[in-house]
Amino acid sequence: MKRTFHLLFFILLMTSCSKTDIDNEHGFYYWRSKLTLTENEQQLLNNSKVPNLYTRFFDVVKENDQFLEVGVISIDKDLSINKKIVPVIFITNETWFNIKPNDIELLADQINERINRIKSNNNLDLANEIQIDSDWTTSTKVDYFKFLQTLKRVSKKNVTCTLRLHQVKDKLQTGIPPVEKMYLMCYATSSPLENQKQNSILDVKTLKSYLKHLDDYPIKLDVALPIYSWGIVTNHVGKKKLINALTAEELLQNKNFRKINDNNFEVLKDDFYFGMYLNKGFNIKVEEIPEKDILESINFINEKLDYKPLFIYYHLDERFTKNYNTLFQ
């Protein structure tokens, strides 16, 4: 009888641990080229309690010492959402190489002007925040940090920025940005173009290693978690390329691909697939994020921080969101 009781107690304990109670609020990034939502996406967004939708507006690259805005978002004219929009601007780290003080001012003005133009042209309700996404390094931190301060002055808005895992681990070298709030990007734990067994989007063991001293980080953080997938194509000589947003479901439904194991597929016929020409015999490794890995990451982060961060899922697309029942209950 006692043995049965102990066994029952153990089962109940394990069950309760696996069903993580998450009381953090969640929101979404939006990272497609046109801001338009399906009915399911609209419902998920409306049900989230975070008041903002973090929306990629455009990227900034530098070519021939000129700052170029690429991939500028278009907006569905019938868009109707109950959230304010936070513009997210991705800026390549190369943009900061040899940048002059006058160019920092110029870039801040240019970005602020473009954001305001997108707002007015589409009658958008923007939050009082601009988020900058840039993977700065030790050699570029000084100019990048000056830019953040300049953009805040120019825009008269709260400027926030993203924080990558290595910038937490190596904060003494990479520095702390002059902002009041940051968004910790808990993905891209390794390069997808290297030969490795672990998931390159999110490997929880690697994540925990990088964030061992997360509680020491001096800036208030919210957290970005991945719910996207991609395919890593390997050709006959071992070279790799990425197919963004590819799912195993898409390959299973196509007779020109053969499933080798849980996440690897073989191309059976030469042809164009997903915007890329693939030859027979190429291998595609699909990387998707199990819900249990997201839940384990949330638990770990909550234990590290003495406050409840918002979790912002990357990104709002029903091809991905349909796979995560617990997260969006």
Salt bridges, closest charged atoms under 4 A:
ASP23 OD1 - LYS308 NZ 3.22
GLU41 OE1 - ARG32 NH2 2.98
ASP59 OD1 - ARG56 NE 3.14
GLU69 OE1 - ARG114 NE 2.55
ASP78 OD2 - LYS77 NZ 3.47
GLU105 OE1 - ARG153 NH2 2.72
GLU113 OE2 - ARG117 NH2 3.41
ASP125 OD1 - LYS84 NZ 2.92
ASP133 OD1 - ARG164 NH2 2.95
ASP135 OD2 - ARG164 NE 3.85
ASP135 OD1 - HIS166 NE2 2.89
ASP222 OD2 - LYS181 NZ 2.65
GLU249 OE1 - LYS322 NZ 3.03
GLU266 OE1 - ARG258 NH2 2.65
GLU287 OE2 - LYS285 NZ 3.23
ASP293 OD1 - LYS292 NZ 3.11
GLU296 OE2 - LYS208 NZ 2.81
ASP317 OD2 - ARG319 NH2 2.67
